Amino acid sequence: MKEYLSIRNKTGSISLQLQKKFLYVLFLLVLFSSFVIVLSLSVGSSLISPLEVIKYLFGYGSGEHDFTLYTLRMPRVFLGFLVGAALGVSGLILQGIIRNPLASPDIIGITGGASVGAIIFMIYFMGTFSLNWLPLAAITGAAIVSIFIYALSWKKGVTPIRLVLIGIGVAAAMNAIVTIMIVISETAVTTKAYLWLTGSLYGGNWEDVILMLPWMIMFIPLTLLFSRAVNANELGDEMATGLGVRVQWTRLSLLLISVALAGSAVAFAGGIGFVGLIAPHIARMMAGRMFGGLVFISALIGGSMVVLADVVARTAFLPLDIPAGVFTSGIGAPFFIYLLYRNRHNIR
């Protein structure tokens, strides 16, 4: 029996080779993600039967919980899943092109740049321009900082550890800039910005979901176009070039996709940290190293992580609603330390 399943379009521009194991893992993760979504819609200040939630999801609800589900919980849950999926794929891309297990959008400063762009928009332009421009402001900030980090890391090429270390320093600088802007801004903006920076889905609505969805639909499929190139890049730049991969073009294109995904996630949910670091590692443990398959696995794991964190955040300390980013950071920080320890002999 064949161990791999090949999928390609007529022109050959998209070609995926998937392990049968990947398909089993994908099926289980779809079931798990569905369970997490139903659980998140069921629990809260008032409990709703999971069976009743499933009826509502398929349009057969009784009408008793319309406001609670359709207005309060569903948009928040779906937004959280989209944000987590974007962060998971963004982290997978960075770890693939940098070939460093420590890479993620928040660790190397991309999220920090997005935060600066978003905070500048919130403080100086929110009254002038529509809130629909917030994702573009966040992505612009992330792109500028990413180019700056890459330029600082260049010395006859970019070594993975140099990029990570410079990224950590730039991330700290971005946090300082955000803090300064918040301190000198008005009280109303300060309160909103602090809540946003901690990574909260509080107040998520259907408009946010609709605005976030196009970024996912556009950039996650684009990632799949580079599957073969990233798989070849795992062998090193010289080998990838020998196999016909345009290494620098591929790296730049994937970096821009990663910036777009991370920036859009930050724009709608703030600084939810470490999802982009953890999700790709779990995905590789479950499904191997084939990049095309890992895109879907990382998206499902990242989405489930954020939704679960938000469930805990809004139910563990009722009536308080704690930002989901507090819980992802509580898990992610020890995991980052573990990765540093595990890879201590490879750091140079």
C-alpha positions in Angstrom: 0.0 0.0 0.0 1.3 3.5 -0.9 2.6 5.5 2.0 2.2 8.8 0.1 -0.6 10.6 -1.7 0.3 13.1 -4.5 -1.9 16.1 -5.3 -1.1 18.5 -8.1 -2.9 20.9 -10.4 -2.7 20.7 -14.3 0.1 23.2 -14.7 2.2 21.6 -11.9 2.5 25.0 -10.1 0.9 23.4 -7.0 2.2 19.9 -6.1 1.8 18.3 -2.7 3.0 14.8 -1.6 1.1 13.9 1.6 1.7 11.0 3.9 -1.3 8.8 4.7 -0.3 9.4 8.4 -0.9 13.1 7.7 -4.4 12.5 6.5 -5.2 10.6 9.7 -3.7 13.3 11.8 -5.6 16.0 9.9 -8.9 14.1 10.4 -8.3 13.8 14.1 -7.4 17.5 14.4 -10.5 18.5 12.5 -12.6 16.5 15.0 -10.6 18.0 17.9 -11.0 21.6 16.6 -14.7 21.0 16.2 -14.9 19.7 19.8 -13.0 22.8 21.0 -15.4 25.2 19.1 -18.5 23.4 20.5 -17.0 23.5 24.0 -16.2 27.2 23.8 -19.7 28.0 22.6 -21.2 25.9 25.4 -19.4 27.3 28.4 -19.5 30.7 29.9 -21.5 32.7 32.5 -24.4 30.5 31.4 -24.1 26.9 30.2 -25.7 25.7 27.0 -26.0 22.1 26.1 -23.4 21.0 23.4 -26.3 19.3 21.5 -28.1 22.6 21.5 -25.0 24.4 20.2 -24.6 21.9 17.4 -28.3 22.5 16.4 -27.6 26.2 16.3 -24.4 25.7 14.2 -26.6 23.8 11.6 -29.4 26.4 11.8 -31.9 24.4 13.8 -31.6 26.2 17.2 -34.7 26.8 19.3 -34.2 30.6 19.4 -33.7 30.7 23.2 -30.0 31.3 23.0 -29.8 33.5 19.9 -28.2 36.5 21.5 -25.7 34.6 23.6 -24.5 32.4 20.8 -24.9 34.5 17.6 -23.9 37.9 19.1 -21.6 37.2 22.1 -19.9 33.8 21.6 -19.8 32.8 17.9 -17.9 35.8 16.5 -15.4 35.7 19.4 -14.8 32.0 18.9 -14.4 32.1 15.1 -12.2 35.2 15.3 -10.0 33.5 17.9 -9.7 30.4 15.6 -8.7 32.6 12.6 -6.2 34.5 14.7 -4.6 31.3 16.0 -4.5 29.8 12.6 -2.8 32.9 11.2 -0.2 32.9 14.0 0.5 29.1 13.6 1.1 29.4 9.9 3.2 32.5 10.3 5.4 30.8 12.8 5.7 27.7 10.6 6.9 29.9 7.7 9.5 31.6 9.8 10.9 28.4 11.2 11.0 27.0 7.7 12.8 29.8 6.0 15.2 30.6 8.9 15.7 26.9 9.8 15.6 27.8 13.5 13.2 26.2 16.0 13.2 29.4 18.1 11.7 31.5 15.3 8.2 32.9 15.7 6.6 36.3 14.9 6.6 37.5 18.5 10.1 36.2 19.4 11.9 37.9 16.4 10.0 41.2 16.6 7.4 41.0 13.8 4.5 41.1 16.3 6.2 44.0 18.0 6.4 46.0 14.7 2.7 45.2 14.1 1.9 46.5 17.6 3.7 49.7 16.9 1.8 50.2 13.6 -1.5 49.4 15.2 -1.0 51.6 18.3 0.1 54.6 16.0 -3.2 54.1 14.1 -5.3 53.8 17.2 -3.8 57.0 18.8 -3.4 59.3 15.8 -5.7 58.1 13.0 -8.7 56.2 14.4 -10.9 59.2 14.4 -9.9 60.1 10.8 -9.9 56.8 9.1 -12.2 53.7 9.3 -11.2 50.9 11.6 -11.0 48.7 8.5 -7.5 50.3 7.9 -6.2 48.9 11.2 -4.9 45.6 9.6 -3.0 47.5 6.9 -1.4 49.7 9.6 -0.4 46.6 11.6 1.0 44.9 8.6 2.9 48.0 7.5 4.6 48.2 10.9 5.4 44.5 10.8 6.9 44.8 7.3 9.1 47.8 8.2 10.5 46.1 11.3 11.0 42.8 9.5 13.1 44.5 6.8 15.1 46.4 9.5 15.8 43.1 11.4 16.8 41.3 8.2 19.2 44.2 7.3 20.8 44.2 10.7 21.2 40.5 10.6 23.0 40.5 7.2 26.8 39.9 7.3 27.8 37.9 4.2 24.4 36.2 4.7 22.0 35.7 7.6 22.7 33.1 10.2 19.7 31.8 12.1 20.9 32.6 15.6 22.0 36.1 14.6 18.6 36.9 13.2 16.8 35.5 16.3 19.0 37.4 18.8 18.7 40.7 16.8 15.0 40.1 16.6 14.7 39.7 20.3 16.5 43.0 20.8 14.3 44.8 18.3 11.2 43.3 19.9 12.2 44.8 23.2 12.7 48.1 21.5 9.3 47.9 19.9 7.7 47.2 23.3 9.4 50.2 24.7 8.1 52.4 21.9 4.6 51.1 22.5 4.8 51.8 26.2 6.0 55.4 25.6 3.2 56.1 23.2 0.6 54.7 25.6 2.0 56.8 28.5 1.8 60.0 26.6 -1.7 59.4 25.1 -5.1 60.1 26.5 -6.6 57.9 29.2 -9.4 56.6 27.0 -6.9 55.4 24.4 -4.6 54.0 27.1 -7.2 51.7 28.6 -8.2 50.3 25.2 -4.5 49.9 24.1 -3.5 48.1 27.3 -6.4 45.6 26.9 -5.5 45.1 23.2 -1.8 44.6 23.8 -2.3 41.8 26.3 -4.0 39.8 23.5 -7.7 39.9 24.1 -10.7 38.7 22.0 -13.1 40.6 24.2 -15.7 42.4 22.1 -15.0 40.4 18.9 -17.9 40.8 16.5 -18.9 39.5 13.1 -17.4 42.5 11.4 -14.0 41.5 12.8 -14.5 38.0 11.5 -15.5 39.2 8.0 -12.5 41.6 7.9 -10.0 38.9 9.1 -11.3 36.1 6.7 -9.9 37.6 3.4 -6.4 37.7 4.8 -6.6 34.0 5.6 -8.2 33.1 2.3 -5.5 35.0 0.4 -2.3 34.2 2.2 -2.6 30.6 3.5 -3.2 29.2 0.0 -0.3 31.4 -1.2 1.9 29.6 1.3 1.2 26.3 -0.3 2.7 27.5 -3.6 6.1 27.4 -1.9 5.8 24.0 -0.4 8.5 22.3 -2.6 10.8 25.2 -2.2 10.7 25.1 1.6 11.2 21.3 1.6 14.3 21.8 -0.5 15.5 24.7 1.7 15.6 22.2 4.6 18.7 20.7 2.8 20.5 24.0 2.9 20.8 27.0 0.5 23.4 25.5 -1.8 21.4 22.2 -2.2 18.2 24.1 -2.7 19.8 26.3 -5.4 21.1 23.2 -7.1 17.6 21.8 -7.2 16.4 25.0 -9.0 15.0 26.9 -6.1 15.3 30.7 -6.2 16.3 30.9 -2.5 16.3 34.6 -1.9 13.1 35.2 -3.8 11.4 32.4 -2.0 12.7 33.6 1.4 11.5 37.2 0.7 8.1 36.1 -0.6 7.5 33.8 2.4 8.6 36.5 4.8 6.0 38.9 3.4 3.3 36.2 3.7 4.4 35.6 7.3 4.3 39.3 8.0 0.8 39.6 6.5 -0.6 36.8 8.6 1.0 37.9 11.8 0.1 41.5 11.2 -3.6 40.8 10.5 -3.7 38.6 13.7 -2.2 41.4 15.8 -4.6 43.9 14.3 -7.7 42.0 15.4 -6.5 40.3 18.7 -3.5 42.2 19.9 -0.4 40.6 21.3 -1.3 36.9 21.7 2.2 35.5 22.2 3.9 32.1 21.6 1.2 30.5 19.5 3.5 30.9 16.4 6.3 29.2 18.3 4.4 26.2 19.8 1.9 25.3 17.1 4.5 24.4 14.4 6.5 22.2 16.8 3.4 20.2 17.8 2.5 19.9 14.1 5.9 18.5 13.2 5.8 16.0 16.1 2.4 14.8 14.9 2.8 14.8 11.1 6.5 14.9 10.1 8.3 17.7 8.2 6.5 17.9 4.8 5.7 21.7 4.6 2.5 21.5 2.6 0.8 19.3 5.1 2.2 21.2 8.1 0.4 24.4 6.9 -3.0 22.8 7.6 -1.9 21.1 10.8 -0.3 24.3 12.2 -3.4 26.3 11.4 -5.7 23.8 13.2 -3.4 23.6 16.2 -2.9 27.3 16.4 -6.6 28.0 16.1 -7.5 25.4 18.8 -4.8 26.8 21.1 -6.2 30.4 21.0 -9.8 29.2 21.4 -8.9 27.0 24.4 -6.9 29.9 26.0 -9.9 32.2 25.5 -12.3 29.6 27.1 -10.1 29.5 30.2 -9.6 33.3 30.2 -13.3 34.0 30.3 -14.5 31.2 32.5 -11.8 30.5 35.1 -12.2 33.8 37.0 -15.8 34.8 36.5 -17.1 37.5 36.3 -13.6 38.7 35.2 -12.6 38.3 31.6 -8.9 37.8 31.4 -7.0 38.3 28.1 -6.3 35.1 26.3 -2.7 36.2 25.7 -2.0 35.9 29.4 -2.5 32.1 29.2 -0.7 31.5 25.9 2.3 33.4 27.3 2.1 31.4 30.5 2.5 28.2 28.5 4.8 29.6 25.8 7.5 31.2 28.0 8.5 27.8 29.6 8.4 26.2 26.2 10.8 28.8 24.8 13.2 28.2 27.6 13.0 24.4 27.0 13.8 25.0 23.3 16.8 27.1 24.2 18.0 24.4 26.5 17.5 21.6 24.0 19.3 23.5 21.3 22.1 25.0 23.4 24.8 23.0 21.6 23.6 24.2 18.2 23.7 27.9 19.1 26.6 29.7 17.3 
